[in-house]
Amino acid sequence: MLAPSGEQFEIALEDQRVVVVEVGGGLRTYTVDGADVIDGYALEEMATAGRGQLLVPWPNRLQDGNYEFEGASQQLPLDEPEHGNAIHGLVRWVSWRKQEREPHRVVLGHALRPQPGYPFALDLRVEYELSPAGLAVRTGATNVGATSCPYGCGAHPYLTIGTDTVDDVVLRVPARTALRSDERGIPAGAAPVDGGELDFRSARRIGETRLDTAYTDLERDESGIARVALRAGDGSTDLTLWVDESYPYLMVFTGDLPEVERRGLAVEPMTCPPNAFRSGDGVVVLEPGQRVATSWGIVPPVSRGNDV
């Protein structure tokens, strides 16, 4: 019987194992020495709650599913009907094809063709590569259409360090600013995090805090890398998610959904914030023939101290 997530592509390096899937081109599992690094999903399951999915050609929510681009109005399907939003792009449930494969690396591709609400053509590519430093994920998009198009991307891994819930996780998010959202998850302003409930610049325990928060104004090192760090309360386990400069935004979500039950912490790299196709914030406009590439990754406990 075919798995709901389609063909499975396993890559490995020493004690690291990753499974990438055909449906959505997403990340189903990542383990190190048999221990989960992400809260993934079983072979017989669908990727509920966005687990491990790619978010292209926009991440997060789009109010009413409509926007204007170069004078034309577009209407997308409302796949978050309870809030009247379009959410997380157009490629989560489509098939991706294998383009390259090595024992430690796999590249998948998808041809996104014009459709109602997004009448543009993109050739998409995602590469998953294991190294001694952990997992790197590189996403690329090329505008193969005749007109310019709006573009954004993101990813939706749920990180875990083996705690029963994220309440016991000590978290550091290197962000100076958080976006405030309304009841539909649409940004309604931004404010400095200084000393407030959303300020995780100094590592502290999550506890009962509920996060579904877009962060920006990220602190970066000299190479432009920003890092989110998770640590067990006893200091026994830690891991890091890093993003390059193409990702100015991070969505941090404590997994307050029945499918996740706060087992994992979603740390979602985003090239643009929620509602970007309407606001224009962070949207990349790709001209015909233009390509854009982005990179993020996970440094698991076994690789602590290595460079990305």
N, C-alpha and C positions, 0 to 999 in steps of 0.2 A: 504493500500500500504506500502511495506517495505521501510524504510528510506534508502537513499544512504549509510549512515554510519552504517546500520544494527541495531541490538538490542541496546537499550539504557539502561544504568545502572545508575540510580540516587542514590546518597548518600547524606545525610544531617546531619547537627548538628547545633541545634539552628537556627541562621539565615544564615548559610552557605549552599549552594547548589552546587553540582557538578554533571555533566553528563559525563560519560565515555562511549565509544562506542565499539561495536563489531569489526567494520572494522578498523584495525590498532591498536586497543587497546588504542586509544588516548583520549585526554581530549577535549571534545566539548564545555562545558561551565563551568564556575565557577563564582558564584555570592555571594555577601554578602549583606543581607538586600535588595535584589532586584537589586543591582548595580553590573555591570560587573567588574570582576577582571582580566579576560582575554578577548581579542577580539576573540571570538569563531565564530561559524557558526550555521546557522539555521538547524532545523531538516530536511528540504527538500533539503539541500545543501550537496555537497561533501566538503572535507577538503582541499580547495585550499590553495596555498601558504604555505603548510606544517603546517597549523594551528593546534596546539595541538598534533601533531603526535609523535610517538616513532620512533627513528632512530637507527635501529639494523639490521645487525651486524657491521655497521659503520655509523658515522654521516658525514654529509656534502658531499663534492665532491671527486670523485676519477678520476683522469686524464685518459682519453681514456678508462676507465672502466677496465683496465687490471693491473695485479700485479703478482708478484711471491711469492710463499710461499713454503718453504722447497724444493726448486729446481723445482717446477712445476709452469708453467704459467697458469693463469686463466683469462678468459674474461667474463665480466659481461655485461648485456644489457645497452645501453646508454640511460637512461631515462631523461637526460638533453641534447637532441640532438643538440640544438643550440650552445652549447659549447663543445660537444663531451665528456661529463662526465657521469659517473654513480653517482647517488646522493641519499643520505639519506637511504641507506640500502635496505632491502628486505621485510619488514613486514608492510609497510604503508597501503597496500590494501588487506591484507589477514584477514581472520576471526580469532578472539581470542575467547576462550571459558571461561565462568564463572567458577571459581574454588571455590571461597569462597565469601560470601556476608553477611554483617551486615548493619544495618541502616546507619552507618557512615563510612563504609569501604567496598571495593570490590577488589577482586583479579582475574585477568584474566591470561590465559596461552595460549601459542601457541607452537606447535611443528614445528620448522624450519628444514626441511629435505634437504638432499643433492640435488643440482641443478647445472646446468651449471654456472660456474664462482664462485660458493661457494659450493664445494662438501663436506660439513660438516654438522653435525647434532647437533642442540641445542634444549634443552627444555627451553623455555622462560617464565618468570613470571613477572607481574607488579602489584603492590599493590598501590591503592590510598586510603589514610586514612585522614579523617578530625579529628581535635582535637581543643581545644580552641586556640592553637597556629597557626592554619591554615591548609593548605594542605601539606601532605608529600607524595612523590612518590618514591617508591622503586622498582628498576628493577633488576632482577636476571637472570643469564644464566648458564646452566649446559651443558658441552660438553658430549653428550650421544653417540658420535661416537667412532670409533676405533683408530682415529689418532688425533694428535694435530690440533688446528685450530686458525686462527686469529680472534680477537673480539674487537669491540668497540661499544659504544652506546651513545645516546644523546636523547634530547627531544626538542620540538619546540613550546613552549607557546609564545603567543603575550600578553604582559602585558598592561593593561590600567588603568588609574586613572581618567577617565572620561573627559579628555581634548579632544577637537575636533581632534587635531593632536599631535604627539609627539614633535612638535616644542616647545610647552609650558611646557614640562616636564623638571624638574631639575633632573639630572641623576648623580649617583655615581657608578663607576665601579672600584673595588679595584684591578686593574691590572697594573703591572709595564712594561709589554711588549706586543706589538701588532705584529701580523704577517702581512706582506705586501703580497698582492695578485695580480696576473696578471689579464688580461681581462677575463680569464676563471674561476676566483675564486680559482685558485690554489696558494698555498703559494710560495712566491719567496724570502723569507728572513724574518727576525725578527729584531725589533729595540725597544729600550726603548721608552716609551711614553713621557718622560720628557718634560713637558711644551708645547707639540705640540697639534694639533687639536684632536688627539685621546686620550689625557690625561683627564680622568674623575675621577681621584683619589680624587680630591676635587670637591664636587657636583657643577654642573653648568648647565645652561639651554642648551638643545640640539640645539634649534634654527634651522638654515637651514643645519646643519651638516648632511651629509649622511653617515651612518655607515653600513657596511657589513663586519665586522671586527672580526677576531678571536683574543681573548686576552688570555694571560697566565701569569705565574709568579704572582699568585694571593696572595694578602694579606689576612691572615686568623687569626681567634682568637685562643685562647689557646686550644679550642676543635677541631681545624682544619676546621672550617666553614668559607667560604667566602660568602659575601653578596653583592648583587647589589641592590641599593636603588633608587626608583623613588618617586618624590614629586611634587605636583602641585606647580606652581609658587607662589601662595598665601599662601602656607603652609597648606592648608585645608585638603589635602589628601596625604597619602603616602602608599607605600607598598614595600615589600622586597622579592627578590628571593634569596634563599640560596642553596649552594652546599656543599657536604662533600668532603673529600680529594680524593675520587675516580674520581672526575671531575677536572682535572688540567686546562681545557680550557673552555672558554665561547665565543660563537658567539653572537655578538650584531648587530641587523639589524633593521634599522629604517622603515622597511615596505614600501620601495619604489617600490611597485608593484600595478597594477590596482586593484587587489582583496583586498588590504589592505589600500592603499592610506594614509600611515603614521598614521593610526588611533591607531595602537598598536606598541609597541616596542618588537621585538622578542629577548628574552634573552635565549640562547640555551646552556644548560649544555652539555659538550662533554668530554668523557674520552680520546679522541685523537683528533688531529687537522685534518683539511681537508687534503686529499691525504695521509692519514696515512698508508694505505695498501701498498702504493708504497714507502713511505719514511721510514716506520717502527716506526715513532715517536709515542710513547704512545700506541702502539698496545699491547693488552693483548694476550698472547699465552696460550690458555686453553688446558691442557692435558686431555686425556680421564678421565671422571668422575669428573673433576674439576669444581667448581662453583665460580662465581664472583657476587658481589652484589654492587649496587650503590644507593645513596639517594640524592634527592633534594626536594625543596618545596617552597611554597609561604606563606608569612605572610601578610595577607590582612590588610587594615586599622583598622578593628574592633579588630584585634589582636595585634596592635602596642604595643611593649614593652614586649611581651611574648618571652620566650626562645624557640628555635627549638629543 
